[in-house]
């Protein structure tokens, strides 16, 4: 089992394994012929809800947390220490995954509210100097999705779990269906199980009150059921290329798990939920192994934003632009193709998955001109990225958890954050200050100005919606 006592230890271990920061350089052609498999690889993309940076055992920062199956992924694959979500909340990150575009470009910059858009706006803008920026309550049907793109490449596509891109006001529904025209099966997925407008389940136990999944036996646990559905999808499509997006509702609140699992952790429901998640990751990997599919299946394990219950050693939680709100676990496993026990320190983000999966399918990513991300396939081959690419966040919304209503940029070791409402700016050297404790805005004004200008240029390029000054 790989264990790291601190983030710095991860960086040290990178020198012990084949790291993506090796002496090789990226071949910008991203030649897919480097993949030896004669058939298109299967893609299993596991997206966890609200799993924090240190909510996995291999980071070794939360005593008593057990994730042996996720640990196994790290032993047989590559850990990304500097992986990010495109937003500090769920719906925008999910929109960016589906489209390969930033939330600002797609106009889905905030979580789609279960209470409805009008009620949400009244609540959030009450007694505020700025009104939150405009955002959509669904994924636009005009957007090309990764599901549609992979179907064009001959993949059978399945979406199992949380979607949260299908309209506001799900709390007022009886089954999570606000507008079925915005469900995954309308965006290129042959199978949709449990994907609707819900941002959190009406119940973690059957009956689920979800119009896109049949109820199981009374008391069946949703995380287990989604794992079973994933296994079934793999079994049914083992002879053809498939793309499985398993998007767990776990570990989003409410914190609920089977009684016997909770008791194992002395009442810690959060750890119990994570154990259930881990067991179902293991269930998927066991099925792939039993079908002899591991050598032709890439498995990606990822979270849609930071955790709510501490992300040590990072500052902040879900909803903030600090590292704890946007830096997330990412492990990529592909037997024989990705070096076992490898570590990559190059920053990557959720808009990178679309071009990565397209390249793995054998298609040239240049065909998709609106993509904002870059394929991480060269990194998975251990090649160095020396470009210091800028990553951007645009979050013109209020959150009670901490620093929000602002925008941020990371480029190399530097991170700059600007608050829209306060106009307060922050500059951090993440190499030396991972916990964002020392604001260097006064000591490095030129660097701050450069990053601020870069951020503004990007916001203009994607026509980012801005908050509005209150006139009355």
C-alpha positions in Angstrom: 0.0 0.0 0.0 1.3 3.4 -1.0 1.1 5.8 1.9 2.0 9.5 2.1 2.2 11.3 5.4 2.1 14.8 3.8 1.7 16.2 0.3 5.4 17.0 0.3 6.1 13.3 0.8 4.1 12.6 -2.4 6.4 15.0 -4.2 9.4 13.1 -2.8 8.0 9.8 -3.8 7.7 11.0 -7.3 11.4 10.7 -7.7 11.2 7.1 -6.6 8.7 6.1 -9.3 8.4 6.8 -13.0 7.0 10.3 -12.7 5.4 12.3 -15.5 8.1 14.8 -14.7 10.8 12.7 -16.4 13.5 13.7 -18.8 11.2 13.0 -21.8 9.3 15.8 -23.4 5.7 15.8 -24.7 5.2 15.0 -28.4 2.7 17.7 -29.2 1.2 15.5 -31.9 -0.1 13.2 -29.1 0.4 10.2 -31.4 -2.3 7.7 -30.5 -0.4 5.0 -32.3 1.7 4.7 -29.1 -1.2 2.8 -27.7 -0.5 -0.8 -28.6 -4.0 -2.2 -28.2 -5.4 -3.1 -31.6 -8.9 -2.3 -30.4 -10.3 0.9 -28.9 -9.8 0.8 -25.1 -12.8 0.7 -22.8 -13.1 3.8 -20.6 -14.4 3.6 -17.0 -14.7 7.0 -15.5 -15.6 7.0 -11.8 -16.7 10.5 -10.6 -17.3 10.8 -6.9 -19.4 13.5 -5.4 -17.7 15.8 -2.8 -14.8 13.5 -2.1 -12.0 15.7 -0.7 -8.3 15.7 -1.4 -7.4 13.8 1.8 -10.6 11.6 1.8 -8.5 8.7 0.5 -6.3 6.4 2.5 -3.2 6.7 0.3 -2.8 10.4 1.3 -2.7 9.1 4.9 -4.0 12.2 6.6 -7.2 11.0 8.2 -6.7 8.4 10.9 -8.9 5.4 10.6 -10.0 6.0 7.0 -9.8 2.8 4.9 -9.9 2.7 1.1 -7.9 -0.5 0.1 -9.4 -0.8 -3.4 -8.7 2.8 -4.2 -5.2 2.2 -2.8 -4.9 -0.6 -5.3 -5.6 1.8 -8.1 -2.7 3.9 -7.0 -0.4 0.9 -6.8 -1.2 -0.1 -10.3 -1.5 3.3 -11.9 -0.7 7.0 -11.7 -1.5 9.4 -8.9 -2.0 13.1 -9.8 -1.0 15.3 -6.9 -2.2 18.5 -8.5 -5.6 17.6 -10.0 -8.3 20.1 -10.0 -12.1 20.4 -10.6 -13.2 23.3 -12.9 -15.4 24.6 -10.1 -15.7 24.4 -6.3 -19.2 22.9 -6.7 -20.7 20.0 -8.6 -22.8 21.0 -11.6 -20.2 23.3 -13.2 -17.5 20.6 -13.0 -19.9 18.0 -14.5 -20.7 20.4 -17.3 -17.0 20.9 -18.0 -16.4 17.1 -18.1 -19.2 16.6 -20.5 -18.2 19.4 -22.9 -14.4 19.8 -22.5 -15.2 23.5 -21.9 -15.0 25.7 -18.9 -18.1 26.3 -16.8 -17.9 30.0 -17.8 -18.1 29.1 -21.5 -21.0 26.7 -21.0 -22.8 29.2 -18.7 -23.2 26.6 -16.0 -21.1 28.2 -13.3 -23.0 27.3 -10.1 -24.7 24.2 -8.7 -28.2 23.9 -10.1 -30.4 24.6 -7.2 -32.9 22.0 -5.9 -34.9 24.9 -4.4 -35.4 26.4 -7.9 -33.7 29.3 -9.6 -36.0 32.1 -8.4 -35.9 31.1 -4.8 -32.2 30.6 -5.0 -31.6 34.0 -6.5 -33.7 35.7 -3.8 -31.9 33.8 -1.0 -28.3 34.4 -2.4 -28.7 38.0 -3.3 -30.5 39.2 -0.2 -28.6 42.2 1.3 -25.6 41.8 -1.0 -23.9 44.6 -2.9 -23.6 42.4 -5.9 -26.1 40.1 -7.6 -24.8 36.8 -8.6 -24.1 36.4 -12.3 -26.5 34.7 -14.7 -26.2 30.9 -15.1 -28.2 28.2 -16.8 -30.1 25.5 -14.9 -29.3 22.7 -17.4 -26.6 21.6 -19.8 -27.4 23.2 -23.2 -28.6 20.7 -25.7 -26.5 22.5 -28.3 -23.3 21.4 -26.6 -21.5 18.4 -28.0 -20.8 16.0 -25.2 -18.2 13.3 -24.6 -21.0 10.7 -24.7 -22.0 11.9 -28.2 -18.4 12.1 -29.4 -17.5 8.6 -28.2 -20.7 7.1 -29.7 -19.4 8.5 -33.1 -16.3 6.5 -32.4 -18.2 3.3 -32.0 -18.5 3.2 -28.2 -21.5 1.9 -26.3 -22.1 4.6 -23.6 -23.5 4.3 -20.2 -24.2 6.9 -17.5 -24.9 5.5 -14.0 -25.5 7.9 -11.1 -25.7 11.6 -10.4 -26.2 13.9 -13.3 -27.4 17.2 -11.8 -27.6 19.0 -15.1 -31.3 18.7 -15.8 -33.1 21.7 -14.4 -33.6 23.5 -11.1 -36.3 22.8 -8.5 -35.8 19.0 -8.1 -36.9 19.3 -4.4 -40.4 20.0 -5.5 -40.6 17.0 -7.7 -41.7 13.5 -6.6 -39.0 11.7 -8.5 -36.1 14.0 -9.4 -37.4 14.5 -13.0 -37.7 18.2 -13.8 -37.2 18.0 -17.6 -36.4 14.6 -19.1 -35.2 16.3 -22.3 -32.0 17.2 -20.2 -31.3 13.7 -19.0 -28.1 11.8 -20.0 -29.8 9.7 -22.6 -30.4 12.9 -24.6 -26.7 13.7 -24.5 -25.2 10.6 -26.2 -25.6 7.9 -23.5 -27.2 4.7 -24.5 -28.0 3.9 -20.9 -29.1 6.2 -18.1 -29.6 4.8 -14.6 -30.3 7.3 -11.8 -29.3 10.4 -13.7 -31.8 13.2 -13.4 -32.1 16.7 -11.8 -31.2 15.6 -8.3 -28.0 17.0 -6.8 -28.4 14.6 -3.9 -30.5 11.5 -3.5 -34.0 11.7 -2.1 -33.0 8.6 -0.3 -29.8 6.5 0.0 -32.0 3.5 0.6 -34.7 1.9 -1.6 -37.3 3.1 -2.4 -35.2 5.8 -4.0 -37.9 8.2 -5.2 -35.9 8.6 -8.4 -37.7 8.3 -11.7 -34.6 7.1 -13.6 -33.8 4.0 -11.5 -36.2 1.2 -10.5 -36.5 0.6 -6.8 -34.6 -2.5 -5.4 -35.5 -4.5 -2.4 -36.5 -2.3 0.6 -33.4 -1.1 2.3 -31.0 -1.6 -0.6 -28.2 0.9 -0.4 -27.9 3.2 -3.4 -24.1 3.1 -3.7 -24.2 -0.7 -3.8 -26.9 -0.6 -6.4 -25.0 1.8 -8.7 -22.0 -0.5 -8.3 -24.1 -3.5 -9.3 -25.5 -1.6 -12.3 -21.9 -0.7 -13.4 -20.9 -4.3 -13.2 -24.0 -5.3 -15.2 -23.2 -2.7 -17.9 -19.6 -4.0 -18.2 -20.8 -7.6 -18.5 -23.3 -6.7 -21.2 -20.8 -4.8 -23.2 -17.6 -6.8 -22.7 -17.3 -7.6 -26.4 -17.5 -4.0 -27.7 -15.7 -0.8 -26.8 -17.6 0.9 -24.0 -17.6 4.2 -22.1 -19.0 3.9 -18.6 -19.4 7.0 -16.5 -20.1 5.9 -13.0 -21.1 9.0 -11.0 -21.7 8.2 -7.4 -24.1 10.3 -5.3 -21.7 9.3 -2.4 -20.3 11.1 -0.5 -22.8 14.0 -0.8 -24.9 14.8 2.2 -27.1 13.5 3.9 -24.5 11.3 5.6 -26.2 7.9 5.5 -24.8 4.4 5.4 -25.8 0.9 6.5 -25.9 0.5 10.2 -23.3 -2.3 10.3 -20.8 -0.2 8.3 -21.4 2.9 10.5 -20.7 0.8 13.6 -17.4 -0.3 12.2 -16.3 3.3 12.4 -17.8 4.1 15.8 -20.6 6.2 14.4 -18.5 8.0 11.7 -21.1 8.0 8.9 -18.7 9.8 6.5 -16.0 7.2 6.8 -18.7 4.5 6.4 -19.9 6.1 3.2 -16.3 6.2 1.9 -15.9 2.5 2.7 -19.0 1.7 0.7 -17.6 3.8 -2.2 -14.3 1.9 -2.0 -16.0 -1.5 -2.0 -17.9 -0.7 -5.1 -14.7 0.6 -6.8 -13.3 -2.9 -6.0 -16.5 -4.5 -7.4 -15.9 -2.8 -10.7 -12.2 -3.7 -10.8 -12.9 -7.3 -9.9 -15.4 -7.6 -12.8 -12.9 -6.1 -15.3 -10.3 -8.6 -14.1 -12.6 -11.6 -14.3 -13.5 -10.7 -17.9 -9.8 -10.2 -18.8 -10.5 -6.6 -19.7 -7.9 -4.8 -17.5 -5.3 -4.6 -20.3 -7.8 -2.9 -22.6 -9.6 -0.7 -20.1 -8.5 2.7 -18.7 -10.0 3.4 -15.3 -10.1 7.0 -14.0 -11.0 7.8 -10.4 -11.9 11.5 -9.7 -14.0 13.8 -7.6 -16.1 16.7 -8.8 -15.0 19.3 -6.1 -13.3 19.5 -2.7 -14.8 17.8 0.4 -17.0 19.4 3.0 -15.3 17.8 6.0 -11.7 19.0 5.9 -9.1 18.7 3.1 -5.8 18.7 5.0 -3.3 20.1 4.4 -5.3 22.3 2.0 -7.1 25.5 3.1 -10.9 25.6 2.6 -13.6 23.2 1.7 -16.2 22.7 -1.1 -17.5 26.0 -2.3 -14.3 28.0 -1.9 -11.6 29.0 -4.4 -8.9 28.0 -2.0 -7.2 24.7 -2.8 -9.5 22.7 -0.5 -12.5 23.7 -2.7 -11.0 22.8 -6.1 -8.0 20.4 -5.7 -9.2 16.8 -5.8 -8.1 13.1 -5.9 -7.2 11.7 -9.3 -5.9 8.3 -10.1 -5.6 6.7 -13.5 -5.2 3.0 -13.9 -4.4 1.0 -17.1 -2.6 -2.3 -16.8 0.4 -2.4 -19.0 0.0 1.2 -20.3 0.3 3.4 -17.2 3.3 2.7 -15.1 2.4 1.1 -11.7 3.1 3.3 -8.7 3.8 6.4 -10.7 3.1 10.0 -9.6 2.5 13.1 -11.7 2.8 16.6 -10.3 1.6 18.5 -13.4 -1.6 20.4 -12.8 -4.6 19.0 -14.7 -8.3 19.8 -14.6 -11.7 18.5 -15.6 -11.7 20.0 -19.1 -8.8 17.7 -19.9 -10.9 14.5 -19.8 -12.8 15.1 -23.1 -9.7 15.4 -25.3 -8.0 12.6 -23.4 -10.8 10.2 -24.0 -11.2 11.3 -27.6 -7.5 10.7 -28.2 -7.7 7.2 -26.6 -10.5 6.4 -29.0 -8.2 7.1 -31.9 -9.7 10.4 -33.0 -7.7 13.6 -33.6 -8.6 16.2 -31.0 -8.1 19.0 -33.5 -11.5 18.1 -34.9 -13.1 19.5 -31.7 -12.1 23.2 -32.0 -14.0 24.5 -28.9 -12.2 22.2 -26.4 -10.4 24.2 -23.7 -8.5 21.3 -22.2 -5.5 19.2 -23.2 -5.1 15.4 -23.4 -3.2 14.0 -20.5 -2.2 10.9 -22.4 1.4 12.1 -22.7 1.5 12.6 -18.9 0.2 9.1 -18.5 3.2 7.9 -20.6 5.6 9.6 -18.2 6.4 12.5 -20.5 7.2 15.9 -19.1 4.9 19.0 -19.4 7.1 22.1 -19.3 4.5 24.6 -20.6 3.3 25.9 -17.2 -0.2 26.0 -18.7 -2.7 28.4 -17.0 -5.8 26.9 -15.3 -8.7 29.2 -14.6 -11.7 29.4 -12.3 -14.7 31.7 -12.6 -17.2 31.5 -9.8 -19.4 34.6 -9.5 -21.5 33.1 -6.7 -21.8 33.4 -3.0 -21.0 30.4 -0.7 -21.1 30.4 3.1 -18.1 28.0 3.3 -15.4 30.6 2.6 -13.7 32.5 -0.2 -16.1 32.6 -3.2 -17.7 35.2 -5.5 -14.5 35.6 -7.4 -12.1 34.1 -9.9 -8.7 32.4 -9.8 -5.8 31.4 -12.0 -3.0 29.0 -11.4 0.1 29.1 -13.6 3.1 27.1 -12.6 3.7 27.5 -8.9 1.7 30.7 -8.7 -2.0 31.1 -7.8 -3.9 34.4 -7.9 -7.5 34.9 -6.6 -9.6 38.0 -6.9 -12.9 38.6 -5.0 -15.5 40.3 -7.1 -17.4 41.7 -4.1 -14.4 42.7 -1.9 -11.9 43.3 -4.7 -9.4 41.8 -2.3 -6.6 39.9 -4.1 -4.5 36.9 -3.0 -1.2 35.6 -4.4 0.2 32.3 -3.3 3.3 30.3 -4.1 1.9 26.8 -3.9 5.3 25.1 -4.1 6.3 26.7 -0.8 2.8 27.4 0.7 0.4 24.6 -0.2 -1.9 25.7 2.7 -2.2 29.2 1.3 -1.2 30.9 4.5 1.0 33.7 3.1 -0.6 36.2 0.8 2.3 37.6 -1.3 0.2 40.2 -3.1 2.3 43.1 -1.7 5.7 41.5 -2.2 5.2 40.3 -5.7 3.0 42.9 -7.4 4.3 42.4 -10.9 3.5 38.6 -10.8 0.0 39.4 -9.4 -0.6 41.9 -12.2 0.5 39.5 -14.9 -1.8 36.8 -13.6 -4.7 39.2 -13.2 -4.3 40.4 -16.8 -4.1 36.8 -18.0 -7.3 35.9 -16.0 -9.2 38.9 -17.4 -8.1 38.0 -21.0 -9.4 34.5 -20.5 -12.7 35.7 -19.0 -13.2 37.9 -22.1 -12.4 35.0 -24.4 -15.1 32.8 -22.9 -17.6 35.6 -22.5 -17.8 35.0 -18.8 -20.9 36.2 -17.1 -20.2 38.8 -14.4 -22.0 39.7 -11.2 -24.2 42.8 -11.3 -24.0 45.8 -9.1 -27.2 46.4 -7.2 -29.0 49.6 -8.2 -31.7 49.6 -5.6 
